[in-house]
Amino acid sequence: MGEQGATLAEFVRQSGPLRGQALHRLAVSCVAAMAKLHARGTAGVRPGKESVALGSRGQVLIGWEVAPATGDTPGAEDVRAWADLVVFAATGDEDGDVRALPPALRIAIHQCRLPDPAARPQAAEVLGVLLSRSMAAAVASVDDLLARQAG
């Protein structure tokens, strides 16, 4: 991702973990892109600290590496990878202390890391939580949720 910005791994190594709005922007941008791909039938996107970059003006740049989808819940491994990415961004370690995360992110991370892949939320549900909606109420389309956030 070089010229476009530092990978998340490089950024955290050089500048430290993300906080506040920067962390929230990263989390929302990645899960929104993932939700759109899932809605189009593409799973196995596995966001990672080397495939996500932060641009020079704060934008989040995503270069997915699609892995083969497996099992009955192909998006479940993607949301798990997203959770690990956000924890890394907030702590500098994929196994870092989730208490460093704001409450909405902490709830989403916990759900995305459930041992049973079938119990993990879909990316669109995670997006709903991050946009201040409950998991159960996250029934609007991804485009509608993104339009509300922008509006």
C-alpha atoms as an extended CHARMM CRD file, in Angstrom:
* protein
*
       151  EXT
         1         1  MET       CA              0.0000000000        0.0000000000        0.0000000000  PROA      1               0.0000000000
         2         2  GLY       CA              3.1650000000        2.1230000000        0.2700000000  PROA      2               0.0000000000
         3         3  GLU       CA              2.4600000000        5.3520000000       -1.6630000000  PROA      3               0.0000000000
         4         4  GLN       CA             -1.1920000000        5.5050000000       -0.5710000000  PROA      4               0.0000000000
         5         5  GLY       CA             -0.4230000000        5.4000000000        3.1340000000  PROA      5               0.0000000000
         6         6  ALA       CA              1.0970000000        3.3310000000        5.8950000000  PROA      6               0.0000000000
         7         7  THR       CA             -0.3540000000       -0.0860000000        6.5540000000  PROA      7               0.0000000000
         8         8  LEU       CA             -2.0990000000       -0.3110000000        9.8950000000  PROA      8               0.0000000000
         9         9  ALA       CA              0.7920000000       -2.4440000000       11.1910000000  PROA      9               0.0000000000
        10        10  GLU       CA              3.3280000000        0.2220000000       10.1810000000  PROA      10              0.0000000000
        11        11  PHE       CA              1.2310000000        3.0550000000       11.5620000000  PROA      11              0.0000000000
        12        12  VAL       CA              0.6860000000        1.4170000000       14.9550000000  PROA      12              0.0000000000
        13        13  ARG       CA              4.3570000000        0.4500000000       15.1820000000  PROA      13              0.0000000000
        14        14  GLN       CA              5.4540000000        4.0430000000       14.4440000000  PROA      14              0.0000000000
        15        15  SER       CA              2.6990000000        6.1330000000       16.0590000000  PROA      15              0.0000000000
        16        16  GLY       CA              1.0080000000        3.8720000000       18.5690000000  PROA      16              0.0000000000
        17        17  PRO       CA             -2.5420000000        2.5620000000       18.8060000000  PROA      17              0.0000000000
        18        18  LEU       CA             -5.5300000000        4.4380000000       17.4090000000  PROA      18              0.0000000000
        19        19  ARG       CA             -7.9840000000        6.1460000000       19.7500000000  PROA      19              0.0000000000
        20        20  GLY       CA            -11.2880000000        7.9950000000       19.5720000000  PROA      20              0.0000000000
        21        21  GLN       CA            -12.6010000000        8.9970000000       16.1670000000  PROA      21              0.0000000000
        22        22  ALA       CA             -9.6330000000        7.4950000000       14.3040000000  PROA      22              0.0000000000
        23        23  LEU       CA            -10.3600000000        4.0610000000       15.7800000000  PROA      23              0.0000000000
        24        24  HSD       CA            -14.0880000000        4.4050000000       15.1570000000  PROA      24              0.0000000000
        25        25  ARG       CA            -13.4890000000        5.4980000000       11.5270000000  PROA      25              0.0000000000
        26        26  LEU       CA            -11.2540000000        2.4960000000       10.9160000000  PROA      26              0.0000000000
        27        27  ALA       CA            -13.7550000000        0.0710000000       12.4670000000  PROA      27              0.0000000000
        28        28  VAL       CA            -16.7620000000        1.4850000000       10.5910000000  PROA      28              0.0000000000
        29        29  SER       CA            -14.9630000000        1.8170000000        7.2520000000  PROA      29              0.0000000000
        30        30  CYS       CA            -13.7120000000       -1.7610000000        7.3110000000  PROA      30              0.0000000000
        31        31  VAL       CA            -16.9300000000       -3.3980000000        8.4740000000  PROA      31              0.0000000000
        32        32  ALA       CA            -19.0220000000       -1.3010000000        6.0290000000  PROA      32              0.0000000000
        33        33  ALA       CA            -16.8740000000       -2.3840000000        3.0850000000  PROA      33              0.0000000000
        34        34  MET       CA            -17.0190000000       -5.9770000000        4.2950000000  PROA      34              0.0000000000
        35        35  ALA       CA            -20.8210000000       -5.8100000000        4.6890000000  PROA      35              0.0000000000
        36        36  LYS       CA            -21.1870000000       -4.5360000000        1.1180000000  PROA      36              0.0000000000
        37        37  LEU       CA            -19.0260000000       -7.3750000000       -0.1940000000  PROA      37              0.0000000000
        38        38  HSD       CA            -20.9910000000       -9.9380000000        1.8330000000  PROA      38              0.0000000000
        39        39  ALA       CA            -24.2610000000       -8.5050000000        0.4900000000  PROA      39              0.0000000000
        40        40  ARG       CA            -22.9130000000       -9.1390000000       -3.0180000000  PROA      40              0.0000000000
        41        41  GLY       CA            -21.9970000000      -12.7320000000       -2.1670000000  PROA      41              0.0000000000
        42        42  THR       CA            -18.2650000000      -12.2500000000       -1.5870000000  PROA      42              0.0000000000
        43        43  ALA       CA            -16.9310000000      -13.7100000000        1.6510000000  PROA      43              0.0000000000
        44        44  GLY       CA            -13.4170000000      -14.5930000000        2.7140000000  PROA      44              0.0000000000
        45        45  VAL       CA            -12.1910000000      -10.9830000000        2.6890000000  PROA      45              0.0000000000
        46        46  ARG       CA            -10.2940000000      -11.3080000000        5.9980000000  PROA      46              0.0000000000
        47        47  PRO       CA             -9.1850000000       -7.7250000000        6.7640000000  PROA      47              0.0000000000
        48        48  GLY       CA             -5.7350000000       -7.6200000000        8.3140000000  PROA      48              0.0000000000
        49        49  LYS       CA             -3.1720000000       -5.1700000000        9.6330000000  PROA      49              0.0000000000
        50        50  GLU       CA             -1.1620000000       -5.5070000000        6.4070000000  PROA      50              0.0000000000
        51        51  SER       CA             -4.1540000000       -5.1280000000        4.0360000000  PROA      51              0.0000000000
        52        52  VAL       CA             -5.6180000000       -1.9910000000        5.6400000000  PROA      52              0.0000000000
        53        53  ALA       CA             -3.8220000000        1.3430000000        5.4200000000  PROA      53              0.0000000000
        54        54  LEU       CA             -4.3480000000        4.8180000000        6.7760000000  PROA      54              0.0000000000
        55        55  GLY       CA             -4.0100000000        7.5670000000        4.1950000000  PROA      55              0.0000000000
        56        56  SER       CA             -2.1870000000       10.8270000000        4.7500000000  PROA      56              0.0000000000
        57        57  ARG       CA             -5.4880000000       12.6870000000        5.2960000000  PROA      57              0.0000000000
        58        58  GLY       CA             -6.9800000000       10.1370000000        7.6770000000  PROA      58              0.0000000000
        59        59  GLN       CA             -8.8100000000        8.0550000000        5.0920000000  PROA      59              0.0000000000
        60        60  VAL       CA             -8.9540000000        4.2860000000        5.4620000000  PROA      60              0.0000000000
        61        61  LEU       CA             -7.6630000000        2.3610000000        2.4350000000  PROA      61              0.0000000000
        62        62  ILE       CA             -8.5480000000       -1.2950000000        2.1030000000  PROA      62              0.0000000000
        63        63  GLY       CA             -6.7800000000       -3.8610000000       -0.0550000000  PROA      63              0.0000000000
        64        64  TRP       CA             -8.6100000000       -7.1080000000        0.6540000000  PROA      64              0.0000000000
        65        65  GLU       CA             -6.9700000000      -10.4580000000        0.2340000000  PROA      65              0.0000000000
        66        66  VAL       CA             -9.8290000000      -12.8250000000       -0.5040000000  PROA      66              0.0000000000
        67        67  ALA       CA             -9.4430000000      -16.2620000000        1.0630000000  PROA      67              0.0000000000
        68        68  PRO       CA            -11.6420000000      -19.2350000000        0.1750000000  PROA      68              0.0000000000
        69        69  ALA       CA            -14.8860000000      -19.1570000000        2.1360000000  PROA      69              0.0000000000
        70        70  THR       CA            -15.4060000000      -22.2470000000        4.2620000000  PROA      70              0.0000000000
        71        71  GLY       CA            -18.2290000000      -23.8350000000        6.2160000000  PROA      71              0.0000000000
        72        72  ASP       CA            -21.8770000000      -22.9030000000        6.5030000000  PROA      72              0.0000000000
        73        73  THR       CA            -21.1360000000      -19.3780000000        7.7530000000  PROA      73              0.0000000000
        74        74  PRO       CA            -18.5540000000      -17.9390000000        5.3260000000  PROA      74              0.0000000000
        75        75  GLY       CA            -18.7530000000      -14.3830000000        6.7090000000  PROA      75              0.0000000000
        76        76  ALA       CA            -18.0680000000      -15.5690000000       10.2670000000  PROA      76              0.0000000000
        77        77  GLU       CA            -14.3240000000      -15.7990000000        9.7410000000  PROA      77              0.0000000000
        78        78  ASP       CA            -14.3380000000      -12.3310000000        8.1790000000  PROA      78              0.0000000000
        79        79  VAL       CA            -15.9910000000      -10.7300000000       11.2160000000  PROA      79              0.0000000000
        80        80  ARG       CA            -13.5420000000      -12.5850000000       13.4620000000  PROA      80              0.0000000000
        81        81  ALA       CA            -10.6460000000      -11.1630000000       11.4130000000  PROA      81              0.0000000000
        82        82  TRP       CA            -12.2580000000       -7.7020000000       11.6310000000  PROA      82              0.0000000000
        83        83  ALA       CA            -12.4550000000       -8.0230000000       15.4300000000  PROA      83              0.0000000000
        84        84  ASP       CA             -8.7720000000       -8.9600000000       15.6170000000  PROA      84              0.0000000000
        85        85  LEU       CA             -7.9200000000       -6.0050000000       13.3430000000  PROA      85              0.0000000000
        86        86  VAL       CA             -9.7800000000       -3.5240000000       15.5600000000  PROA      86              0.0000000000
        87        87  VAL       CA             -8.2190000000       -4.9030000000       18.7470000000  PROA      87              0.0000000000
        88        88  PHE       CA             -4.7960000000       -4.6040000000       17.1120000000  PROA      88              0.0000000000
        89        89  ALA       CA             -5.5410000000       -1.0180000000       16.0540000000  PROA      89              0.0000000000
        90        90  ALA       CA             -6.5890000000       -0.1040000000       19.6070000000  PROA      90              0.0000000000
        91        91  THR       CA             -3.8690000000       -1.9470000000       21.5210000000  PROA      91              0.0000000000
        92        92  GLY       CA             -1.0170000000       -2.8380000000       19.1830000000  PROA      92              0.0000000000
        93        93  ASP       CA             -1.7090000000       -6.5530000000       19.7370000000  PROA      93              0.0000000000
        94        94  GLU       CA             -4.4170000000       -8.8010000000       18.2380000000  PROA      94              0.0000000000
        95        95  ASP       CA             -4.8160000000      -10.3780000000       21.6890000000  PROA      95              0.0000000000
        96        96  GLY       CA             -4.7350000000       -6.9980000000       23.4690000000  PROA      96              0.0000000000
        97        97  ASP       CA             -6.9230000000       -5.9130000000       26.3690000000  PROA      97              0.0000000000
        98        98  VAL       CA            -10.3890000000       -5.1320000000       25.0000000000  PROA      98              0.0000000000
        99        99  ARG       CA            -10.9920000000       -2.7810000000       27.9370000000  PROA      99              0.0000000000
       100       100  ALA       CA             -9.0630000000       -0.2160000000       25.8430000000  PROA      100             0.0000000000
       101       101  LEU       CA            -12.0560000000       -0.1470000000       23.4600000000  PROA      101             0.0000000000
       102       102  PRO       CA            -15.1400000000        2.0640000000       23.7650000000  PROA      102             0.0000000000
       103       103  PRO       CA            -18.3070000000        0.1770000000       24.8800000000  PROA      103             0.0000000000
       104       104  ALA       CA            -19.9370000000       -0.2380000000       21.4350000000  PROA      104             0.0000000000
       105       105  LEU       CA            -16.7340000000       -1.6070000000       19.9510000000  PROA      105             0.0000000000
       106       106  ARG       CA            -16.1540000000       -3.8530000000       22.9580000000  PROA      106             0.0000000000
       107       107  ILE       CA            -19.6390000000       -5.3810000000       22.5360000000  PROA      107             0.0000000000
       108       108  ALA       CA            -19.1220000000       -5.9030000000       18.7980000000  PROA      108             0.0000000000
       109       109  ILE       CA            -15.6590000000       -7.4190000000       19.3300000000  PROA      109             0.0000000000
       110       110  HSD       CA            -16.9830000000       -9.8400000000       21.9330000000  PROA      110             0.0000000000
       111       111  GLN       CA            -19.7660000000      -11.0150000000       19.6060000000  PROA      111             0.0000000000
       112       112  CYS       CA            -17.4150000000      -11.3620000000       16.6190000000  PROA      112             0.0000000000
       113       113  ARG       CA            -15.0020000000      -13.4900000000       18.6440000000  PROA      113             0.0000000000
       114       114  LEU       CA            -17.5550000000      -16.0330000000       19.8630000000  PROA      114             0.0000000000
       115       115  PRO       CA            -16.1310000000      -19.5620000000       19.5300000000  PROA      115             0.0000000000
       116       116  ASP       CA            -19.1300000000      -20.7970000000       17.5180000000  PROA      116             0.0000000000
       117       117  PRO       CA            -18.9610000000      -19.2250000000       14.0360000000  PROA      117             0.0000000000
       118       118  ALA       CA            -22.7330000000      -19.6100000000       13.6510000000  PROA      118             0.0000000000
       119       119  ALA       CA            -23.2690000000      -17.4010000000       16.7160000000  PROA      119             0.0000000000
       120       120  ARG       CA            -21.2030000000      -14.5160000000       15.3380000000  PROA      120             0.0000000000
       121       121  PRO       CA            -23.0750000000      -11.5430000000       13.8740000000  PROA      121             0.0000000000
       122       122  GLN       CA            -23.0710000000      -10.6730000000       10.2140000000  PROA      122             0.0000000000
       123       123  ALA       CA            -21.0120000000       -7.6780000000        9.1150000000  PROA      123             0.0000000000
       124       124  ALA       CA            -24.1760000000       -5.6080000000        8.5180000000  PROA      124             0.0000000000
       125       125  GLU       CA            -25.2650000000       -6.2730000000       12.1070000000  PROA      125             0.0000000000
       126       126  VAL       CA            -21.8750000000       -5.1320000000       13.3990000000  PROA      126             0.0000000000
       127       127  LEU       CA            -22.1870000000       -1.9760000000       11.3090000000  PROA      127             0.0000000000
       128       128  GLY       CA            -25.5900000000       -1.3440000000       12.8880000000  PROA      128             0.0000000000
       129       129  VAL       CA            -24.1050000000       -1.5860000000       16.3710000000  PROA      129             0.0000000000
       130       130  LEU       CA            -21.3090000000        0.8100000000       15.5070000000  PROA      130             0.0000000000
       131       131  LEU       CA            -23.8700000000        3.2430000000       14.1640000000  PROA      131             0.0000000000
       132       132  SER       CA            -25.6480000000        3.0480000000       17.5540000000  PROA      132             0.0000000000
       133       133  ARG       CA            -28.2570000000        0.4240000000       16.7850000000  PROA      133             0.0000000000
       134       134  SER       CA            -28.7650000000       -2.8430000000       18.6080000000  PROA      134             0.0000000000
       135       135  MET       CA            -27.8850000000       -6.1520000000       16.9630000000  PROA      135             0.0000000000
       136       136  ALA       CA            -31.5700000000       -7.0840000000       16.8670000000  PROA      136             0.0000000000
       137       137  ALA       CA            -32.5670000000       -3.7440000000       15.2940000000  PROA      137             0.0000000000
       138       138  ALA       CA            -29.9080000000       -3.8040000000       12.5860000000  PROA      138             0.0000000000
       139       139  VAL       CA            -32.3030000000       -4.7620000000        9.8120000000  PROA      139             0.0000000000
       140       140  ALA       CA            -31.8380000000       -1.8140000000        7.4290000000  PROA      140             0.0000000000
       141       141  SER       CA            -29.7390000000       -2.2970000000        4.3360000000  PROA      141             0.0000000000
       142       142  VAL       CA            -26.0480000000       -1.4290000000        4.4620000000  PROA      142             0.0000000000
       143       143  ASP       CA            -26.6130000000        1.4360000000        2.0280000000  PROA      143             0.0000000000
       144       144  ASP       CA            -29.3680000000        2.9060000000        4.2300000000  PROA      144             0.0000000000
       145       145  LEU       CA            -27.1110000000        2.7210000000        7.3030000000  PROA      145             0.0000000000
       146       146  LEU       CA            -24.2410000000        4.3910000000        5.4610000000  PROA      146             0.0000000000
       147       147  ALA       CA            -26.5390000000        7.1250000000        4.1270000000  PROA      147             0.0000000000
       148       148  ARG       CA            -27.7730000000        7.8870000000        7.6670000000  PROA      148             0.0000000000
       149       149  GLN       CA            -24.2170000000        8.1580000000        8.9470000000  PROA      149             0.0000000000
       150       150  ALA       CA            -23.2190000000       10.5320000000        6.1310000000  PROA      150             0.0000000000
       151       151  GLY       CA            -26.4240000000       12.6080000000        6.4810000000  PROA      151             0.0000000000
